[in-house]
Each structure stands twice: as C-alpha cells, then as structure tokens.
Amino acid sequence: MRHALRFLSVILVLLCCACGQPPPIPATTKVITQKTDPVFLPAKLSEMDAAINAAIADGRMPGAVLWLERKGESHHAAFGNRALKPAPESMTEDTIFDAASLTKVLATTPAIMILFEREKLDLDEPVRTYLPEFSGDGKDAVTVRHLLTHTSGLRSGLPLAEAGPDQALKQCCAEKLLTPPGTEFRYSDIGFIVLGELVRRVSGQSLDAFAAAEIFAPLKMSDTQFLPAAERRPRIAPTEQRADDMLRGSVHDPKAARMGGVAGHAGLFTTAADIARFARMMLARGTLDGVQILKHETVHFMTRVESPETVSARRGLGWDIDSPYSRPRGARFPLGSYGHTGFTGTSLWVDPFSETFWILLTNRVHPDGKGNILPLQKTLGTLAAESVSGFNFDNVPGALPKRAADVLNGIDVLAAHHFAELKGLRIGLITNQTGIDRKRNATIDLLKNAPGVSLTALFSPEHGIRGDVDAKVSDSTDEKSGLPIFSLYGESRSPQPEQLKNLDALVFDIQDIGCRFYTYVSTLGLSMEAASKAGLKIIVLDRCNPINGVAVEGPVYSGPSVFTAFHGIPVRHGMTAGELALMLNAERGWNARLTVIPIENWSRHMWFDETGLPWVNPSPNMRGLTEATLYPGVGLLEFTALSVGRGTDTPFEIFGAPYVDDLKLAATLNRAGLSGVRFVPVRFTPTGSVFKNQRCGGVSIVLTDRTACRVVDIGIAAAAALHALYPADFDLKKFNVLLGDEKTLSALEQGAARAAITQPWAESLSAFKKRREKFLLYK
C-alpha cells in the first residue's frame, strides 16, 4: 500500500510539472501505533496538521515533516512540497534536510560531552588549554562551559571575507570579547566553531568523522552526515538560490560553506526519523537499543541549567531551555524541557517530564529565503503538549519556575496601576512588616504618598505593626506617619465601628504562610466581616503562598470558628489570601464589596524562593522558608508538652523535651519512612518559651525533598511516636488544639497506623478542592 501511495504521488508530481503548477499538499498523516488508551488526542493532532497546512498555504514554507512521539507511539507526516524550484516535488517523510544550528546539539555538543566523559577535556578549563592561539583580548578566561552556554562574550557571527577553515579559525582566535565571560547571554556561532575545532584537537579526528563514528553510526542514524553523498541528493530538500545554483546538499550557512561544509555550528544533514532516534536516546538518558552513547548523568548534566543565574537566558550545555529562542516549547511544555532550532526552519523539543518529543523539519528558506515559521514553532509546541493524553502540565514536579523577576505581588500591581483602585478613598490599612513591594518600600509609605489616596488609619495583626511582639498588642501611634495604629490582637481582634466611621475602605496587605492556624487569615476574615457590616470596601493586595498553591494537606476543620481555625479549610490549604477572601465572602454570605488586586506571573507550583521577592520574617519565629514549610506539621505540636524550637536559632526545625531520648525518637521517626524528610538526633536548650533553660532531647528535621514531603504527616508521626514512647509526659489530647479533628485524635490514641489515621481525610479534602476551584485566581 505504501509503495502504491508513493507511486501515486510521483504521478501527481509529473502531471503538475506538465501544467506548471505545484502538486497538491498530500494528506499523509498517520499514527503508527494504536493503543486502547491513546497517548495522543486525535483532535489536537489534527490541529497540528492543519496549522502546518495553513503555513504552507500562506507561503511561509514549501513543505514540512512533522514527528511527534511519546512512549513508543508516533504521529508523523509529510506536508506540502520538498521543492518548488526548479521543479515541484512532493515532500516525503524520508526527506533529508539541512539541519543548520541543530548541528550544535546533534553533533558538536554530544561530541564534546563524550570527550568530557573520557576525561580528555574539562568543561571549566580555559579554551586556550586545548587551543593555545585562543588567547589575549580577554579570552584567557573563556572556558569550554562558556562556549556551550553562549556566555563567552563572543559576538554572534563572523564576517564572510575570509575563506577556508584555517582562516575562519584564525578569525575566531583573533576576536575581542564584547563582554566579560559569564556575564551576558549572546547566542554565538563563533563559540561553536571553536568547539568543533576542540573536538578535532582533542580527539585527533575531524568533527564529521568523530560524530559519525561515536554518535550517528551507533544510533543507526543512517541518513545523518556532513557533506552528504551524491546518491542522497534526490532526497535532500533544496534551500536557497546562490548565484546560478539552487543549494541542494551543500550547506546553506555561508560561513560553514566557506569552511568546507564541516563546522561546529552548522553543516549537518539529517531526517526526522534519524532525529527521532537521537531524541529517544536523550529521553532514555544516553542509551538506545542497548547501545550507550552518553552516561545517564551526562545527559542530566547537559540538559539542566548551566548558564549563570545572572544572565538573561537559561541554557544547558548546548541545549536551549528558557531563552528568546525557546519557541518550540510553546505555552505548555514545562520549563526544564529542552531543545533547539535551526535557521533553515528546523526544530527539536524534548520534554523528559511527559516523555515526549516533537520535531519539525522544513526548508523555509526555499526558494528565496523569505519564509517565516517562527509563529508556527510556538503554535506547534503548544499543540504538541496539548495533544498529550493523561499528563497534567499544570503541575509538573521538578519543573523549573518562571524567571524570578517576573513575579509581582498585589502592592506592585497596584503601584503599576498608579493606585487607581484607591483614588478618592479614605483608607484604613491592615498591614505589618511584610507589607512591602519588590524594592522593599513599605506599603504604608507607598499609600501615604500616593496621589489622590487618603491613608487615614493603620491596623496591626498578631505580633504588631513591626512583627516583633509575642504578646497582646496595644493601640499606638506610628512614629513615622503619625497615623493611629489600632491593634487587632489586643482587647479586640476585629476593627471596631468607631474605628471605621471615617473610612471608605479597608486595604489588607500581609504575607500569609499557607497554614490554617497561622492567624493572619483570621484577621482578614474578621476585617472583611466588619467592613461588610459597615458598608466599606475591602481591598486585598494579594501575595503568593510561600509554600506553593498546589499542596493541600490535613483534615478539613469542621468545628466552630475560632482564631486559629476561622473557616472550614485544611491545615495546609494551598490558597493565597486573595483566594481565601473570595471563598470567605461567598461561603460566609457577607457580600462584602471585595476587590482582590492579584499577583502577576505567579503560578501555583511556585515556592517563595522561586519568585525573586524579598523575604521578611512574617512573625518572630518564622525566620525563613524552611520554617514556613515545616510549620503546618511541627506547629501542630505547639500546645503539647514539647518545645518546638522557640528560644533557639531554628524554631520549627527542631522539637523535643527534657524527657525525650533523642536517639530513640530519631530512630522511631526515621522508621516511619516519611517521604522527603529525615530526622537527626539533637540536644538543645531553648532560651525562651516551653522548657526555657532546660536541656532537651529531640530531633532536627532535614528536608530532603520539600515537594515530596507531606509536612502535616510530620506532626502526625511525631505525635504517634511521642504518645507511644512517653504517654505520661506528652499529653496527646493537647495535640488536637490546632489539629481540630477528634477522629484523628481518637485514631492516634488507639495507636493506629499512619495510613489509617490520614486516610479518612481523603473525602473531605476532595470536597474542599472542589469548593476552592471557583475561587482560584492562578493556574
């Protein structure tokens, strides 16, 4: 059947040539493996095909070959025409393309890494160690790693005056750096020309010979080579007219052409099927069909971010991860996937998280160099991810966060809007030391100086306006602004009618930490209720959840509203203050005049240290992200006969008591097998709070994987262990003060297994997740 179709396509070509018209776009889409549960969604595959056909119809390229693969199932197709001039030819899947800059990752980078594995080359050695003439004018500090990550300081390309490989290399070695090494990302062909020469100097073989022997032949990439043989010419997609000749089998890149067709930056020819074999090897971490090309750890090394944090792009070794060239990632593949593009219209993107890769090969420069597929690359990258069935791209453990500088909290957004939402209003601001913008300007000062805004009063939560009080707080006056400060953690915990009578709105700007019994959310709720009763607006300047907005843990509270459990939410709720405000307003029926100023560029999986926002201790003993992460678990132990580290340098990272044998407790907790955490026996003497100045035995908590760790389980496992080891001292009943779940307490009293203790939470947690869906502002 396949031969019949190919014969038919040849007949169509001949007929069209006779009438001077290009042949019709062939419909050759196929799925080579069918499964009961499809790996790809057919509707999205059809959208990919349609997008390619539309680009061809618009004249953005003459034709293309698409290859999409995941877990052994492939969707691949040929579209349009391989050639338009001098005569039309239909595209076929075995068409050979000028790979252009895909040469960098298919040949040069793996060649360098093979030499690295063999200890022939050190990535952090200066290039001049292997190429002595590459020196002077600042180049002595350029390392092999700088070349691989495009952070060498070299300019993008060479002028075309000189010819031949020797002249090109001399020109590279004579280059002056535009910037110091490691300080700026600048995509550089010059760097990869030098890398290609390093392969020759170190291995004793030319780049084409080394790559053929060490990469292409072992991977059975039979159509991949520099300087393709004449017999392959009929299958090669032509590129651009040069003088009187249409380039076909000769490299399109002018500098690579003048270097004889073999260069580190360009010159390779290949097919979609061959690149698919290479991509399978990469997904399998270096091995294909039992043949090892690279070590497992080498593939991981070269595809993680290796560029300096201070530069504008995130690059692996050779590979693109997050840069202006990352179009094939589209809008859905996670950060941490990787790939590359080529000038002639070639693309490869590999996603190790979903085990997917996609390839688009075009000769978009044919026949006149004017084709443009940049929008198509992004569209296809998005559709490729959307076509994957049964994988949640919204929550990908291990994926990189967005660039830190992108995240703006509500106060930053409000300022960017020139405080428009507050103009003409008399404002009461509920805040503390965490109310700052990205540049650490206090929200108090920003609103005090905002034109058209009348900041009239301040309200402070637990720990006071400066966050340094561990007791009840009295009303006072702000020394800097002269404004009255009304305490919401003193004689009253909600704003009083007389405090609100000269206000039009309350503004809330406090950093929560994502835990039910951390009381700032209760202050928010009580303030919303007071504003609703007084007819005031309530405006929440939202802030990110520092321990991410994905994880939801612990029993959902169902008791009466108290200050440490204001609403029916779980211990770790995975919501922002703005989202909780929306939930409270709807579920409490307040109908408050609520406005949430949302965060920009934050996604739910992000932790605080991935936002680039400055950290301010939200309370005296919440001294960093580690404490905040552990607090929903360790904080549950607060009211028991136990020190949770208050009065030490690491509150909530240790706990213990004078009656505890630290070695025995650590061993017991480690036997529990909690994911992402280990327990180290310690002895400590708190200088304050519970067991002040008494020597305590206990454990120090080491987070080995904060994403895998279910931190509420730390509190459950600790309570179970302490009750079993020290029932007369620990006082298990006090554990329920913050847990707020009698069934869990009963199971702990009976010595039930941890799975039996936590499994009953599942139904209420599922119901909570459905409740919260309508209030979530961020993906």
JOGI-V849592 format. One record per residue. N is the residue number from 1. RES is the residue in one small letter. OMEGA is omega in whole degrees, 0 to 359 (* if undefined). Layout:
# JOGI-V849592
n-><N | N>
res-><RES | RES>
omega-><OMEGA | OMEGA>
This chain:
# JOGI-V849592
n-><1 | 2 | 3 | 4 | 5 | 6 | 7 | 8 | 9 | 10 | 11 | 12 | 13 | 14 | 15 | 16 | 17 | 18 | 19 | 20 | 21 | 22 | 23 | 24 | 25 | 26 | 27 | 28 | 29 | 30 | 31 | 32 | 33 | 34 | 35 | 36 | 37 | 38 | 39 | 40 | 41 | 42 | 43 | 44 | 45 | 46 | 47 | 48 | 49 | 50 | 51 | 52 | 53 | 54 | 55 | 56 | 57 | 58 | 59 | 60 | 61 | 62 | 63 | 64 | 65 | 66 | 67 | 68 | 69 | 70 | 71 | 72 | 73 | 74 | 75 | 76 | 77 | 78 | 79 | 80 | 81 | 82 | 83 | 84 | 85 | 86 | 87 | 88 | 89 | 90 | 91 | 92 | 93 | 94 | 95 | 96 | 97 | 98 | 99 | 100 | 101 | 102 | 103 | 104 | 105 | 106 | 107 | 108 | 109 | 110 | 111 | 112 | 113 | 114 | 115 | 116 | 117 | 118 | 119 | 120 | 121 | 122 | 123 | 124 | 125 | 126 | 127 | 128 | 129 | 130 | 131 | 132 | 133 | 134 | 135 | 136 | 137 | 138 | 139 | 140 | 141 | 142 | 143 | 144 | 145 | 146 | 147 | 148 | 149 | 150 | 151 | 152 | 153 | 154 | 155 | 156 | 157 | 158 | 159 | 160 | 161 | 162 | 163 | 164 | 165 | 166 | 167 | 168 | 169 | 170 | 171 | 172 | 173 | 174 | 175 | 176 | 177 | 178 | 179 | 180 | 181 | 182 | 183 | 184 | 185 | 186 | 187 | 188 | 189 | 190 | 191 | 192 | 193 | 194 | 195 | 196 | 197 | 198 | 199 | 200 | 201 | 202 | 203 | 204 | 205 | 206 | 207 | 208 | 209 | 210 | 211 | 212 | 213 | 214 | 215 | 216 | 217 | 218 | 219 | 220 | 221 | 222 | 223 | 224 | 225 | 226 | 227 | 228 | 229 | 230 | 231 | 232 | 233 | 234 | 235 | 236 | 237 | 238 | 239 | 240 | 241 | 242 | 243 | 244 | 245 | 246 | 247 | 248 | 249 | 250 | 251 | 252 | 253 | 254 | 255 | 256 | 257 | 258 | 259 | 260 | 261 | 262 | 263 | 264 | 265 | 266 | 267 | 268 | 269 | 270 | 271 | 272 | 273 | 274 | 275 | 276 | 277 | 278 | 279 | 280 | 281 | 282 | 283 | 284 | 285 | 286 | 287 | 288 | 289 | 290 | 291 | 292 | 293 | 294 | 295 | 296 | 297 | 298 | 299 | 300 | 301 | 302 | 303 | 304 | 305 | 306 | 307 | 308 | 309 | 310 | 311 | 312 | 313 | 314 | 315 | 316 | 317 | 318 | 319 | 320 | 321 | 322 | 323 | 324 | 325 | 326 | 327 | 328 | 329 | 330 | 331 | 332 | 333 | 334 | 335 | 336 | 337 | 338 | 339 | 340 | 341 | 342 | 343 | 344 | 345 | 346 | 347 | 348 | 349 | 350 | 351 | 352 | 353 | 354 | 355 | 356 | 357 | 358 | 359 | 360 | 361 | 362 | 363 | 364 | 365 | 366 | 367 | 368 | 369 | 370 | 371 | 372 | 373 | 374 | 375 | 376 | 377 | 378 | 379 | 380 | 381 | 382 | 383 | 384 | 385 | 386 | 387 | 388 | 389 | 390 | 391 | 392 | 393 | 394 | 395 | 396 | 397 | 398 | 399 | 400 | 401 | 402 | 403 | 404 | 405 | 406 | 407 | 408 | 409 | 410 | 411 | 412 | 413 | 414 | 415 | 416 | 417 | 418 | 419 | 420 | 421 | 422 | 423 | 424 | 425 | 426 | 427 | 428 | 429 | 430 | 431 | 432 | 433 | 434 | 435 | 436 | 437 | 438 | 439 | 440 | 441 | 442 | 443 | 444 | 445 | 446 | 447 | 448 | 449 | 450 | 451 | 452 | 453 | 454 | 455 | 456 | 457 | 458 | 459 | 460 | 461 | 462 | 463 | 464 | 465 | 466 | 467 | 468 | 469 | 470 | 471 | 472 | 473 | 474 | 475 | 476 | 477 | 478 | 479 | 480 | 481 | 482 | 483 | 484 | 485 | 486 | 487 | 488 | 489 | 490 | 491 | 492 | 493 | 494 | 495 | 496 | 497 | 498 | 499 | 500 | 501 | 502 | 503 | 504 | 505 | 506 | 507 | 508 | 509 | 510 | 511 | 512 | 513 | 514 | 515 | 516 | 517 | 518 | 519 | 520 | 521 | 522 | 523 | 524 | 525 | 526 | 527 | 528 | 529 | 530 | 531 | 532 | 533 | 534 | 535 | 536 | 537 | 538 | 539 | 540 | 541 | 542 | 543 | 544 | 545 | 546 | 547 | 548 | 549 | 550 | 551 | 552 | 553 | 554 | 555 | 556 | 557 | 558 | 559 | 560 | 561 | 562 | 563 | 564 | 565 | 566 | 567 | 568 | 569 | 570 | 571 | 572 | 573 | 574 | 575 | 576 | 577 | 578 | 579 | 580 | 581 | 582 | 583 | 584 | 585 | 586 | 587 | 588 | 589 | 590 | 591 | 592 | 593 | 594 | 595 | 596 | 597 | 598 | 599 | 600 | 601 | 602 | 603 | 604 | 605 | 606 | 607 | 608 | 609 | 610 | 611 | 612 | 613 | 614 | 615 | 616 | 617 | 618 | 619 | 620 | 621 | 622 | 623 | 624 | 625 | 626 | 627 | 628 | 629 | 630 | 631 | 632 | 633 | 634 | 635 | 636 | 637 | 638 | 639 | 640 | 641 | 642 | 643 | 644 | 645 | 646 | 647 | 648 | 649 | 650 | 651 | 652 | 653 | 654 | 655 | 656 | 657 | 658 | 659 | 660 | 661 | 662 | 663 | 664 | 665 | 666 | 667 | 668 | 669 | 670 | 671 | 672 | 673 | 674 | 675 | 676 | 677 | 678 | 679 | 680 | 681 | 682 | 683 | 684 | 685 | 686 | 687 | 688 | 689 | 690 | 691 | 692 | 693 | 694 | 695 | 696 | 697 | 698 | 699 | 700 | 701 | 702 | 703 | 704 | 705 | 706 | 707 | 708 | 709 | 710 | 711 | 712 | 713 | 714 | 715 | 716 | 717 | 718 | 719 | 720 | 721 | 722 | 723 | 724 | 725 | 726 | 727 | 728 | 729 | 730 | 731 | 732 | 733 | 734 | 735 | 736 | 737 | 738 | 739 | 740 | 741 | 742 | 743 | 744 | 745 | 746 | 747 | 748 | 749 | 750 | 751 | 752 | 753 | 754 | 755 | 756 | 757 | 758 | 759 | 760 | 761 | 762 | 763 | 764 | 765 | 766 | 767 | 768 | 769 | 770 | 771 | 772 | 773 | 774 | 775 | 776 | 777 | 778 | 779>
res-><m | r | h | a | l | r | f | l | s | v | i | l | v | l | l | c | c | a | c | g | q | p | p | p | i | p | a | t | t | k | v | i | t | q | k | t | d | p | v | f | l | p | a | k | l | s | e | m | d | a | a | i | n | a | a | i | a | d | g | r | m | p | g | a | v | l | w | l | e | r | k | g | e | s | h | h | a | a | f | g | n | r | a | l | k | p | a | p | e | s | m | t | e | d | t | i | f | d | a | a | s | l | t | k | v | l | a | t | t | p | a | i | m | i | l | f | e | r | e | k | l | d | l | d | e | p | v | r | t | y | l | p | e | f | s | g | d | g | k | d | a | v | t | v | r | h | l | l | t | h | t | s | g | l | r | s | g | l | p | l | a | e | a | g | p | d | q | a | l | k | q | c | c | a | e | k | l | l | t | p | p | g | t | e | f | r | y | s | d | i | g | f | i | v | l | g | e | l | v | r | r | v | s | g | q | s | l | d | a | f | a | a | a | e | i | f | a | p | l | k | m | s | d | t | q | f | l | p | a | a | e | r | r | p | r | i | a | p | t | e | q | r | a | d | d | m | l | r | g | s | v | h | d | p | k | a | a | r | m | g | g | v | a | g | h | a | g | l | f | t | t | a | a | d | i | a | r | f | a | r | m | m | l | a | r | g | t | l | d | g | v | q | i | l | k | h | e | t | v | h | f | m | t | r | v | e | s | p | e | t | v | s | a | r | r | g | l | g | w | d | i | d | s | p | y | s | r | p | r | g | a | r | f | p | l | g | s | y | g | h | t | g | f | t | g | t | s | l | w | v | d | p | f | s | e | t | f | w | i | l | l | t | n | r | v | h | p | d | g | k | g | n | i | l | p | l | q | k | t | l | g | t | l | a | a | e | s | v | s | g | f | n | f | d | n | v | p | g | a | l | p | k | r | a | a | d | v | l | n | g | i | d | v | l | a | a | h | h | f | a | e | l | k | g | l | r | i | g | l | i | t | n | q | t | g | i | d | r | k | r | n | a | t | i | d | l | l | k | n | a | p | g | v | s | l | t | a | l | f | s | p | e | h | g | i | r | g | d | v | d | a | k | v | s | d | s | t | d | e | k | s | g | l | p | i | f | s | l | y | g | e | s | r | s | p | q | p | e | q | l | k | n | l | d | a | l | v | f | d | i | q | d | i | g | c | r | f | y | t | y | v | s | t | l | g | l | s | m | e | a | a | s | k | a | g | l | k | i | i | v | l | d | r | c | n | p | i | n | g | v | a | v | e | g | p | v | y | s | g | p | s | v | f | t | a | f | h | g | i | p | v | r | h | g | m | t | a | g | e | l | a | l | m | l | n | a | e | r | g | w | n | a | r | l | t | v | i | p | i | e | n | w | s | r | h | m | w | f | d | e | t | g | l | p | w | v | n | p | s | p | n | m | r | g | l | t | e | a | t | l | y | p | g | v | g | l | l | e | f | t | a | l | s | v | g | r | g | t | d | t | p | f | e | i | f | g | a | p | y | v | d | d | l | k | l | a | a | t | l | n | r | a | g | l | s | g | v | r | f | v | p | v | r | f | t | p | t | g | s | v | f | k | n | q | r | c | g | g | v | s | i | v | l | t | d | r | t | a | c | r | v | v | d | i | g | i | a | a | a | a | a | l | h | a | l | y | p | a | d | f | d | l | k | k | f | n | v | l | l | g | d | e | k | t | l | s | a | l | e | q | g | a | a | r | a | a | i | t | q | p | w | a | e | s | l | s | a | f | k | k | r | r | e | k | f | l | l | y | k>
omega-><180 | 180 | 179 | 179 | 180 | 178 | 179 | 180 | 177 | 179 | 179 | 179 | 181 | 180 | 181 | 178 | 181 | 182 | 176 | 181 | 174 | 178 | 178 | 178 | 182 | 177 | 186 | 181 | 178 | 172 | 190 | 179 | 179 | 178 | 179 | 175 | 187 | 176 | 181 | 178 | 185 | 182 | 180 | 175 | 178 | 178 | 177 | 179 | 182 | 180 | 178 | 179 | 179 | 178 | 177 | 180 | 179 | 178 | 181 | 176 | 179 | 182 | 183 | 167 | 179 | 175 | 177 | 185 | 175 | 175 | 175 | 178 | 185 | 168 | 181 | 188 | 172 | 184 | 170 | 190 | 175 | 181 | 171 | 179 | 1 | 178 | 180 | 175 | 178 | 175 | 173 | 183 | 179 | 177 | 178 | 185 | 167 | 187 | 181 | 187 | 169 | 173 | 184 | 184 | 179 | 184 | 191 | 182 | 179 | 177 | 177 | 183 | 174 | 177 | 175 | 179 | 183 | 178 | 175 | 188 | 179 | 184 | 182 | 172 | 173 | 179 | 183 | 175 | 183 | 183 | 189 | 182 | 177 | 185 | 181 | 179 | 177 | 186 | 181 | 182 | 181 | 179 | 176 | 179 | 178 | 179 | 183 | 182 | 180 | 178 | 184 | 188 | 177 | 177 | 190 | 185 | 181 | 171 | 190 | 186 | 183 | 178 | 175 | 183 | 182 | 179 | 179 | 180 | 177 | 180 | 177 | 183 | 178 | 183 | 171 | 181 | 175 | 179 | 178 | 180 | 176 | 184 | 185 | 174 | 173 | 181 | 190 | 170 | 181 | 179 | 182 | 170 | 178 | 179 | 177 | 177 | 177 | 177 | 181 | 183 | 187 | 185 | 185 | 178 | 174 | 182 | 182 | 180 | 180 | 181 | 179 | 184 | 189 | 185 | 191 | 180 | 178 | 180 | 182 | 174 | 194 | 180 | 184 | 179 | 164 | 175 | 185 | 182 | 184 | 183 | 178 | 188 | 181 | 180 | 183 | 177 | 178 | 179 | 191 | 177 | 174 | 185 | 181 | 188 | 171 | 182 | 180 | 185 | 172 | 188 | 182 | 183 | 186 | 182 | 177 | 178 | 180 | 176 | 177 | 176 | 178 | 180 | 182 | 185 | 184 | 176 | 183 | 173 | 185 | 178 | 177 | 181 | 179 | 178 | 177 | 177 | 178 | 181 | 177 | 177 | 180 | 179 | 179 | 176 | 167 | 186 | 175 | 179 | 177 | 180 | 180 | 176 | 179 | 176 | 179 | 184 | 179 | 178 | 177 | 182 | 186 | 182 | 171 | 181 | 179 | 177 | 180 | 181 | 186 | 182 | 190 | 183 | 175 | 182 | 168 | 174 | 185 | 187 | 175 | 178 | 183 | 182 | 176 | 180 | 187 | 183 | 183 | 175 | 181 | 183 | 189 | 179 | 187 | 170 | 188 | 165 | 189 | 180 | 181 | 176 | 176 | 187 | 183 | 180 | 182 | 181 | 171 | 173 | 185 | 178 | 181 | 182 | 179 | 181 | 183 | 167 | 176 | 185 | 170 | 176 | 176 | 169 | 187 | 178 | 180 | 2 | 191 | 177 | 188 | 182 | 182 | 180 | 183 | 177 | 180 | 180 | 179 | 179 | 181 | 177 | 178 | 181 | 179 | 178 | 181 | 179 | 183 | 182 | 171 | 177 | 183 | 179 | 178 | 182 | 184 | 179 | 178 | 179 | 178 | 174 | 170 | 177 | 188 | 186 | 184 | 192 | 178 | 174 | 184 | 180 | 178 | 179 | 178 | 179 | 178 | 177 | 180 | 174 | 185 | 183 | 183 | 185 | 177 | 183 | 170 | 194 | 164 | 186 | 175 | 187 | 172 | 184 | 180 | 179 | 180 | 174 | 183 | 182 | 178 | 172 | 182 | 177 | 177 | 182 | 181 | 180 | 179 | 184 | 182 | 180 | 178 | 180 | 180 | 177 | 192 | 184 | 176 | 177 | 183 | 179 | 173 | 181 | 172 | 185 | 179 | 177 | 185 | 183 | 177 | 180 | 175 | 185 | 179 | 171 | 181 | 178 | 179 | 185 | 186 | 185 | 184 | 182 | 175 | 175 | 177 | 182 | 173 | 174 | 179 | 178 | 179 | 179 | 175 | 179 | 182 | 183 | 182 | 178 | 185 | 193 | 179 | 182 | 172 | 185 | 168 | 176 | 182 | 177 | 180 | 177 | 172 | 177 | 172 | 182 | 185 | 187 | 169 | 205 | 183 | 177 | 176 | 176 | 177 | 182 | 180 | 178 | 176 | 180 | 179 | 179 | 179 | 181 | 182 | 181 | 180 | 169 | 172 | 185 | 181 | 173 | 191 | 176 | 183 | 171 | 188 | 181 | 175 | 183 | 181 | 186 | 177 | 187 | 171 | 179 | 176 | 183 | 181 | 182 | 179 | 182 | 176 | 187 | 178 | 177 | 190 | 188 | 183 | 179 | 179 | 182 | 175 | 194 | 176 | 180 | 173 | 178 | 179 | 178 | 177 | 178 | 178 | 179 | 181 | 182 | 181 | 187 | 175 | 178 | 182 | 185 | 178 | 178 | 191 | 170 | 174 | 173 | 192 | 171 | 174 | 173 | 172 | 174 | 193 | 184 | 187 | 172 | 185 | 183 | 176 | 184 | 186 | 179 | 180 | 178 | 170 | 180 | 181 | 178 | 188 | 183 | 176 | 196 | 179 | 183 | 179 | 177 | 179 | 180 | 184 | 189 | 180 | 177 | 184 | 180 | 178 | 184 | 190 | 188 | 177 | 179 | 187 | 169 | 176 | 174 | 173 | 186 | 173 | 179 | 185 | 178 | 179 | 171 | 175 | 169 | 181 | 182 | 180 | 183 | 187 | 169 | 187 | 180 | 181 | 181 | 179 | 180 | 180 | 182 | 178 | 176 | 180 | 173 | 178 | 181 | 170 | 183 | 173 | 183 | 182 | 179 | 179 | 169 | 185 | 179 | 179 | 179 | 179 | 176 | 186 | 181 | 178 | 178 | 177 | 180 | 184 | 168 | 181 | 182 | 169 | 186 | 178 | 176 | 178 | 177 | 186 | 179 | 181 | 185 | 172 | 195 | 177 | 178 | 176 | 178 | 180 | 181 | 179 | 179 | 180 | 182 | 182 | 177 | 180 | 184 | 187 | 186 | 183 | 184 | 193 | 181 | 185 | 184 | 179 | 179 | 183 | 181 | 181 | 178 | 176 | 180 | 184 | 180 | 178 | 179 | 180 | 179 | 177 | 179 | 182 | 178 | 181 | 175 | 184 | 179 | 179 | 179 | 187 | 184 | 179 | 178 | 192 | 184 | 181 | 176 | 178 | 179 | 178 | 180 | 178 | 177 | 188 | 185 | 185 | 183 | 183 | 182 | 188 | 180 | *>
